[in-house]
Amino acid sequence: MIIASPFPGSLRRHRFLKFICLLTVLLVASAQALANEYLVYVGTYTGKGSDGIYAYRFDPDTGKTSPVGLVAATDNPSFLVVDPDARFLYAVNELDLFRNEATGTISVFVVDRGSGKLQRLQQISSLGAGPAHLSLDKSARYLMVANYNGGNVAVFPIGKDGRLGRHSAFIQDAGSSVNPERQAGPHAHFIQVTNDNRFAIIADLGLDKLFVYQFDANTGSLTPGTSRFVEVNPGAGPRHVAFAPSGKFVYVVNELASTVTVFAYTPGSGALHRQQSIQTLPKDFVGKNTAAEIAVDAQGRFLYVSNRGHDSIAVFSIDTDNGHLKINEWVSSGGKTPRHFVIDPTGKWLFAANQNSNTITLFQIDQHSGRLIPTSQLLTVISPVCVQIVHIR
């Protein structure tokens, strides 16, 4: 005797709905995976086996990286910056001679999001020898460059096609400081606008000064601010600058002294007021060291500095009320001479470029303490000097 199920239609509907739910979960997971696809671009010093800019694919959910390889052959692309829409990549070519002139260059590349490859669109004079740093203003309509050996900075307007126009500003510094080997003349090492896009700060390693210029986002011009400059300790050698997300504080890493100087920032006038100076090294360290890169996390709670010689990343906690720093730890960079590092856009990972061991170490960032946790991933790139991460979809 066969008894028919009293709910055959209900069972089929249940199975169908279960299938739809499973399919939805898979589609959402697939969409999230695609939404979290990144490219990691690495600028290098060429001549020792490197040919230019290299790339990796990166999944921030797992930390997994996979090599793309050489994406652009170009000379000494020692600093890179990418526009917010990931359409164009700009690289300095750290040279002292271009077309028989004492200048380096800036190369403009079109980003192919599918392959990661870079197609060179333009190469122009940086207006000074040894360009070392690039940045975009907050509107991404102007590119700024610091020429280290030239001792000057320049601003270039960016066209809709990504090309750079004739410079809208050029400032040549002069003078010297106390270190005869490194500070016999001006050495602009950094230029970037403040969070409000009203001022540009220039770090000149050769003069021990931070210059503050008013920036006009309509014309791309630079004019001296109320306080044209502030000084750090003689011989400190200011190299790079990091800004607190709140806009209240400015942090300067001093290459020669291995210190960080903390300044309070006044938005209306652009004035900088010194708050603190702190070492980037353990007290018992003996040997030569030069500090290199500096960065603040997106919440403004932690600050990171790379030490070349001690070969470490120093991790500081930030007092958000007064901007003061307190050391949390020193972590081995996993190689030699960590010149540059970058925190990924999710804030979960840090890539440290070890120039003299031809490696890039990937760290996971503890979200509560800011501490760095080494991972098993060690990327191999010859003479890596700059890392930039691009969200492609």
C-alpha positions, 0 to 999 in steps of 0.5 A: 500500500502506497501513501502519497506525501501530503505536502509534495508541493511544499517540499519542492518549494522548500528545496527551491528556496534553499537552493536560491538562498545558497546561490545568493550566498555564493553570488554575494561572496563572489561579489565581495571577493571581486570588490576586494581585489587590489594591485600592489605596485612596487617601485625600484632602483634599476641597474642591479637586476631590476627593470622598473615597476613590478606588481602583485595581486592582493586579497586583503581578506586573506593576505594572499599575494600573487606575482604579476611581474614587470609591468613597466620598464623605466629607470629608477622609479623610486616613488609612485602615486596613483590617482583616486580612480586608479586610472593613472600611475605617476612615478619619479625617475630618480635621475640627475640628467635628462636630455643633457639637462640637470634634471630627473623626470616624471613618468605618467602611466595608464593603468590596465586594471585587468592585467595590471600592466602600465602603458607609458603616456608621458615623460617630462622633466621634474625641473630638478635633479634627483626627484624623490617624492610625489603627491597629489592634492586633494582634488587630484588635479595637481601633482607635486614633486620634490627634487632632492638633489635639485633642492626644489619643488614643483607643481603640475596641473593634471589634464583629464587625459592624465597628462601633466601640463606646464608647471603652475608653481616652482620653488627653489630653496637655498642655504645649508645646515650643520652636517657637511656631508648631507646638508651642504645645500637644500634637499627637498625630500617631501611635498604634500598638501594638508588635509584641508587642501589649503597648505602644502608642507615641504620637508627639506632635509638639507636645511632642517626646515619644514616650509609651509606654503598656501596652496590655491587649488584653482590655480595650483600656485604656492605662496608663502604662508603666515609662518613660512617655515619651522625648524627641527633640531640642527642636523635632524634632517626632516625626510617625510611627513604624516598627517593625523586624520583629525587634521590637528597634528603633523608628524615629521620623521627626521632621517639623520637623527632617527627621531619623530617631531610632533607639531600641532597644526592650526588650520586657519593659518597653517601654523605649526607648533612643536609639541614633542620629539621622540627617538625611533630607536631603542636606547641600547641600540649601537650602530648607524641608522637612518629613519625613512618612512612614516605613516599614521593609521586611518583612525589616528591611533598608531604611528609607524616609522621604518629604521634603516640600520636597526632594520625595524618598524617602530610602532607608537601609540598616539594620544589623540588629545595632544598628539604625543607619541609613546613607543609600543614596540620595535619589530624586525622588518624581515630584511635589510634597509626598510626604506618604505612601507605602506598600510593597505586601505583596509588597515589590516596589513602593512607591506615593508620594502627591504631595499638591500635584501630584495624583499618585501615583508607582509605584516598583519596589523593587530586592530586593537594594539596596532602591533605588527604580526609577521606573516609567512609571505615574503615577496621577492623584488630586486631593490624595492624602494616604494610600495603603493596599493591600488583598489581596482574593484 
